[in-house]
């Protein structure tokens, strides 16, 4: 609490120096990484008060200098705040919580190290994606690169040389249709990320990754309105496809959603032809269709191309299609 607290010896630089501020002091020591999070909860603030702020000092003396990146004040309806700081490892710092002297406030405060990496930080922890059907994904699996680390598996040369990056992994089982469309949607992503795909057997997959040619794509919400998609070609049913999402130079912050779907039409093969009803002339009963994701077959003329199949029971010697 800042109630009955004395005035500050040195007013933090991010507040109005002409007002009367009071504060309470704390001390903490960083861990071996130096990455520190200062979090607090407090009653609702407001434009006309009350307001609360936090500042970290780099010297043992309480008169600064203050770290500008850690000088924050909250007054627009907030009830909680978290500040991420990159500090020196194993070093003591002083933290001041301050309010206007005329508007004291109680609060809860905690200082922690960084959160753990995502559970799918390594290939061995790849999150399983449920493969849907059709050309459009529904739902999806949430992901983030925040606090992710660099995996030991090298990036394929086709993805360009990256000295440092962070990555996370997902995987999907290749369906009977042998193709998968992966869709990416940015959540709070602030920078574009990249992805690459690998095939792998069910046994010891992370040591037997095979890069899928031309699968390096940039997913930039600034140029692709927060979306990206990539479609695999003929794969082996039952094998895994591993999806590696990564950010060069550790630049990415934010969240995203990824999903997978089997685009192969149900009538891709002759044996699964879609039955079409024979309608009366002049009152056609249309049947919709789609060739996206279908495999190549023997065309009546020209080069082989994607094909789908239909069947009907003849009701007359002559029919119009």
N, C-alpha and C positions, 0 to 999 in steps of 0.2 A: 504494500500500500504506500501511497505518497502522502497520506494524511499525517499531519504534524511533522512532515519532513522539512528539513532546512533548505534554504535557497542553494542553488547550484554554484560551486566555485567557478565553473566555466560553462557557460550556456552553449549547448550543441549548435553547430553552425547551420543546421537545417531549419531552425525555428526563428521566430521574431525576437531579435536581441533586445528589443525595448520592453518586452513583457516580463513579468515576474514569474519565474519557473522554480519549482522545487522538485527534488528527486530522491530516490533511494538507490544505494550503490550495492553492487554484487561483484564477485570475482570468480573467474573460472579459468581452467587450464585446458588447452586444446589437446586432442589426441595425436597419434602419430601421423595422421593425414593432414591435420590443420583445417579440414573442411568442417565448418560449424554451422549449426542451425539454431537460431534464437526464435522461439515460438511463445506466444502469449495469448491469453483470452481475457476479455475485459467487458464491462458494461457497454451498451451502445453509445457511440460517440455521435456528435452532431456538428453542423456548420457553426453554430453559435456556442459550442462547448457541450460537454467537456472534451478535452483532447488528451491523448497520451502518446508518448514517443519513447524510443530506445536508442542508445548510442553506445559504441564500444570504443574504449581508449586503448591506444597501443603502448603507452608507457605506464610504469608503476605509479607515477604521480597522477593525481586525479584531475590535473589541469590540461591534459591532452598530450599530443594532438589527437583529435578524434578522427576515426576512420570515416571518411565521407560516405563510403558505400553502406555503412551501417547506421547512419543517422537518418532515422525515419520518424514521422509523426502521423497519427491517424485521427481524423476528425470528420469523416464523411459517412457515418453510419456503420463503420466497421465494428465487429465484435471479436475479431481474432486477426492474428498476423504471424507470418513466418518470414524471417530474413535469412538468406543463405550467404555465408561469409567464407572467403578463402583466406585463412590466417596462417601464421607460422606454426608448425607442429610443436607440440610439447612446450607451449609458451603460455604464461599467465597474462590475462587481460582483465580489465575492469569494465563493467557494464552498468549503465545508469538508466533507470526507468524514470521518466519525468512527466509532470503535468503542470498546468498553470497552478500557481500557489493558491488561487481562490477557488479552484475546482479539483480537489483531491479525488483520487480514484483507487479502488481496490482492483487487483488483477491476479492472474496466475501466470507464472513464468517458468520456462524450462529451456535448458541449453543442452543440445545433443550433438553427436557426431552425425555423419551422413547416413541416410537409409541404406539398407543392403541393396545389392544389384538385383535386377529383375530375376525371377525364377528361371527364365529362359535365356539367361545371359550367355550360356555355353550351349554348344550343339547337343550335348548329352541331355540337356533339360528342355529341348524344343517343345513348345506347346502344340498339342494336337489340334488340328483344324477339322471340323466336321464338313465333309464335302457334300454340298447340296446338289440340286439338279436344275438345269435350265441355264439361260445366259445371264441372269441377274442374280446377284447374291442377296440374301436376306439375313439380317442379324450380323454376326461377325464376332471376332475375338479381339478384345482390347489389348493394346500393347504400349510400351514406352521404351525409350532409350535412355531415360534419366538414370544415372548411376550405373549404366551398363559399362562393361569393360571390353577390351580387345581380345577376341578369341585366337587360339593358337593356329587354327587352320588359315593358311594364307589366302588372300584374295586372288582370284584368277587375273592373269595379266590383262585380259580384255576389259576388266573393270577399271584399269588405270592404277598407277602406283599411289599408294596412300601410306605415309609414314606412321600416322596415328589415326585411329578411328575407334568407335565403339559400335557393338553390334548385338543383336538378339536374334533368336531362331524360332521358327515355326515349322511344322511338317504336316503333310497330308498323305493318306494312302491312295495310290493310284486306283481309280475305279475301273470297272469292266470296260467303260467307254474309252479308256486309255488317254483321256485328255482332262486337263483341269484349267479353269480360269481363276486366277488369283486377283482379288480386288483390294485396293488400299484406299482408305479415306482418312484424311488428316483430322485430328481433333483439335488440340491446342498447339499443334506444331507451329514453331516459329521459323524453322528453316527446312529446306527440302532434305530428304534422305534418299538413299539408293537401296536397291535390292538386287539380289542375284539368286538363281535357283540351281539346285543340285539334285541328281537322282542318287539313291542309295538303296542297298539291299536291306532286308529286314534284320539280318544278323550283322552286328558290329557296324552300324551305318556310318557313324561319325568318322571312322577311319577309312571309309571307302566311298567318299563323296565324289561324284562325277559332275563337273560343271556342265550345265545346259547351255549350249552355244547361243549367243546373242541374248542372254537373259539379264544382262546388266542394264538396269533402267534407273533414271533419275525420277524421284517422286517429289516434285516441288509444288507445294500448294500455291506458290505465287504465280506459276506459269500453267499449272494443270488444275486450277480451282479445287485443290485439296483431294484430287482423285488420281488413281493410276490403276492400270490393269495389264496383266500379261497372261498369255495363253500358251500352255505347253503343247507339244506335238505328240506323236504316237509314243506312248510309254508302256512299260510292262505292268499289267495289273498286279496289285499286291505289293509292288515296290513302294518306297517312300519318295516323295519330293520334299526336299528341305528348302525353306525360304529364309534367306539371310537378309535382314534389314540393317543397314549401317549408315553411319554419318561420318564423313571425312573430317579429320581434324577436330573431332569431338564437338562439332558445331551445333548439333541438333538439340533442341529442348522441346518438350511437349509430348502429347499422346496421339495415338492413331488407332484405327480399327482395320483388321484384315479379315478377309473371308475367302472361301474357296467353293467352287461349284463345278459340276460336270456338265459341259455344254453339249455333249453328244445327243442329238435327237433320239427319241425312243424308236423311231422308224429308220434308223441308220442302216440296218441290214434287211435283206429281203425276208428273212425269217420272222422279222418283227414289223412287217408292213402295217400301216394304219388303214383300217377298213373305211372306205368312203361309200356312203349311201348313194344310190342312183336316184336322182330327182327328176321330176317332170320338166319337160322342155318349157322354158319361159319362167320357171320358178326355181332357180338353182339354189341348192343348199350347199353353201361354200364350206370348205374345210381349210383352216389356216395351216400354214407350214413354215418351216425354217430350215435352212441348210447350214447355218453357222455351227461349227463344231463337228459336222459330218465328215466322214472319211472319203477318200477318193475311190471311185469305182470305174467300171467300164462304160464310158459314154457311148451313146449311139453314134456320134460323130464328133470330130475334133479331139482335143486332148482330154484325158481323164480329169474329172473334177469332183468336188463334193457332191454326194448324192443322198437322197432319202427315198423311201419306198412307200407306195400305197397299193391297195387292192380293192377290187369291187366285183360284185357278182353281176354278170351280164344279164339284162332282162330283154334284150332285143339284139338282132344281128348288127345294128349300127348304133354307136354311141358317140357323143361329143364330149371331149375333155377340155 
